[in-house]
Amino acid sequence: MSRHLDRRDFLKVGGLGAAAAASLGPAACAPPDGGGGAPGAEEPWWTTASFELEEATIAGLQDDMATGRRTAVEITQAYLDRIAALDRDGPRLRSVIETNPDALEIAERLDRERAEGRLRGPLHGIPILVKDNIDTADRMTTTAGSYALEGHIARTDSHVAAKLREAGAIILGKANLSEWANFRSTRSTSGWSGRGGQCANAYVLDRNPCGSSSGSAAAASANFCAAAIGTETNGSIVCPSSVNGLVGLKPTVGLVSRAGIIPIAHTQDTAGPMTRTVADAAAILTALAGPDPRDPMTAPAADQAGIDYTEFLDAEGLRGARIGVERSYFGADPHRDVLMEQAILDMAAAGAVIVDNANLVNRRRIGAPSYQVLLYEFKADIAKYLETVEPELGMRTLSDLIAFNEANADREMRWFGQEIFLAANEKGDLSSPEYLEALETARRYARDEGIDALMEEHALDAIVAPTTRAAWKIDLINGDPSSLGSSSNAAIAGYPSITVPMGDVHGLPVGILFFGRAWSEGTLIRLAYAYEQATQHRKPARMIPSLDLRNA
């Protein structure tokens, strides 16, 4: 398979660069001397500095606000201060493109509502970052990390933003990403965007954060927010979550509306939560899920309306569950194989019935037709989104974006080109026989002859595989290696998946992926939560500069 098809196995998405930050409070996490740490110190100051909200959960923050220990304003200010100290300064994680200039005002309003006895739900007063391809009708821009959309302010909230606001969440800012959701070049580096620059891994700064929801993952892992929202076409939630030690939940396509999200492909795109715990992911999914008239593919989500996904949090949830192990992902990386073998033992010890060698026979055949689908849909879907962009920006078609990149190559194409843009621009419309055949083939391989067939054959509750490899070093010259990711089956089928930390390789986190049939989010949350509670592999991210492997 060609390299770009390997890379599409996890479709990296991200962005952050030269954009100016909105006003921030004083740096609560600054070193005592105001500098970068003592000369000759073994570790930078931020690797050992304490943070009052480190590893805070949504339930814990709610308890703080309910008991008066903290207000939403205080919580929001603490996260803004941490972003100022560690994202723009110190280690310069570059996970946030801009913060919300109205965040503190929104927090104050939500504090008043709480004082008056008006609570909107579990997310009331909770600061959440959203990826910079998600429209917010406020004073923040939505650019997919590209200078081509610099200054674009959405006229209408995306459905995701609207649902977050309705639930009482504070949209804290826009997270960096791989530019254009990493669907611009076959030689790209995950986590890089023109506006945002190169986002780093939250554990080791010279390691890649994966993509495309790079900034969402790094920021949530580094405790810059209570949680973050990412988007995925293929791997863009679960890969960055895995290498940044997070829980990442990719819903069934259609459970969460894509209206107001800069697209790649409508048959695979979705938004989802990226959190430090399964419980937090369940709480956020509850707020986001449901039908939206602006996104016809969410019509079936009406059947899921009103589900509280936190009700599936069961520490005994693996007992009696039939778990299929997708062994064809083993052998490529011995480090993660060791972790997977232990995860299998841990699940069995928790009462799961392990069905080994439950392999998807078509998994290596789905990449080629899926890639053709993405090329066709991107050309059509991006043009539809660009209709909502201010005319004065002059961006209406993919051809306009290509021309902009060529004219601004010094800012946009210093490190890699736009081979995918060019390939997509050569495609016809969505009535093309090539597109229709590729769509049918990809779905058949992924669904009827893939996940559905395997789960039916073995009466499985879920399939598991290693989410990806440990984070590789950032290399803007050569681009990314293959992530060895396992996201494609569920992504191309449009089915749900969730990654949970399963350990680390020399301090670099690696996740285990649970995936299954359409609309099985509740089951996957139950299994993932039980595994998380039994193993507790999540460790706080320290943003160390580099791994010293000389004596490893």
C-alpha positions, 0 to 999 in steps of 0.5 A: 500500500502506498504511504499516503494510504498507510497514513490515512489509517489514522488521518491526523488532524490539527493546528496552531502557530502565529495567532495572537492569544486573547487576553490571559490572566497572570501566569499562575504556573510561572516559576518563582523567579519568573524565568525558565528555571535555574541554570543547569537544573536537571529538569525544567521547573514545569515538570515538578510544579504543582497545579491546583486542578491537576487531573481534575474530573468533571464530577470533582469540579462540580463538587467544588462549585457545589460546595463553594470551594471554587467558582467557575470564574476561579476554575476558568482563570486557573486554566487560562493562567496555565495556558499562558504559562505553559502553552505560550511560554515555558515548554511552549506546548502550542496546543491552543491557537486562541483563548476565548476573550469572553470566557471569564464573563461566561463563567461569571454568568454561570456562577450567578445561575448556580447561585440562583439555583439554576443548574444546566447539568453536569457540564455547568461551569466546566471549561472545555477546549474545542478544535479549531475546525468547530464553528463558534459564533463568538469573538473567536475564529475558525480556521482549521489552522490555515492562514487561508481562513484567518479572520473567519468568524462563524455567523452561527454556532456549530451544533457541537458548540450550541450543545455545549453552551446549552449544557452550561460548558464554557468554551475556553478556546480553540485547540491547535490541530494538524492543518485541514485535519491532516488532509492536505499532504502525503508528507505532513507532520501531525500537529503542525498548522500554519497558524498554530505551528508545531504542537508537541506531545504532552509527555515528551516535547520532542515527540509527536502528538499525533493528529489531527486533534493534536491540540485537543489531546495535548491540552487536555492531557496537560491539564489546560482544560477540564476536557476537549472536543476533537474530530475524527475521520479516521484516527484523529480522535483515538490516535492523539488520545492514545499517545497523549494518555487520554480517553478518546471516544469516536461516536457512531457517525450521525450520533453527534451533528457535524453541522458547522464543522470544517469537513473532510468527508460526510460519511466518516466525519464526527466530533467526540470527547477527549478526556482524562477519564471514561466518566468524563467522556460519557458525561460529554457525549451525553450533552453532545448526542442527538439529532440536528436538522442541519445534518440529515445523517443525524436523523437515526440519532433520534432513537438515541435521544435522552440516553445518559451515557454515565449510566453505563459506568460499571466497574464490573462491566467486563464480567461475562463480556465477550471480547474479540482480540484482533491479532493481525495488529500484533507483530509490528511493534513488540513494545505495544504487543507486551502491553496488549498481552497484559491487557488481555490478562487484565480483562480476563481477570476482570471476568471477560471471556477472551475470544482470541484471533478474532481477525477482520479478514478485509482490514487490509483491503479497505484503505484504497476504496476509502481513500477515494471516497475521502477525495471525492467527498472532501472536494464537495464538502469543503465547497459547501462549508466555504459557502459560509465563509466571508466573501472577502476572504475569497475562499469558495472552492478547493481550487481557491485554497490550492491557489492561496497555498501556492501564493503563500508557500512561505507560510503554508508549504515550508515543510510539506505540500498539498498533494492530497488537495491536488488529488481531490481537486481532480475528482468529479462530483458525487454522482461519479461511478468511481465514487459510488463503487468505492463507497459501496466497496469500503462500506461492505468490507468494513461493515457487512463483511467486517465488523458486523460479520465478525461480531455475529460469528463470535457473539462479541460485545466488542473487538480490541486492538492496540490503538497505535504505537508510542509517540515518534519524534517530530520530524518536519523534514521527513514527515510522519512514519505510519502510526500502526493504528487500528482505527480504520475498521470502525472509522470507515464503517462509521461505527464507534470506538474508544481508546483507553490508556493501557500502559507506557513505553519508556514513559510514552503512553499507548492505548487499547482500542475498543470498537463494535457495532453502530450505536454501541457507545453504551456497551463500549463505555461500560467495557472501557470504564471497567478496564480503566478502573481495573488498571488505572494506567493514566499518569499526569503529563509532565512535558519533559523536553526529551527522553534520555534513553542512553542508559535505558 
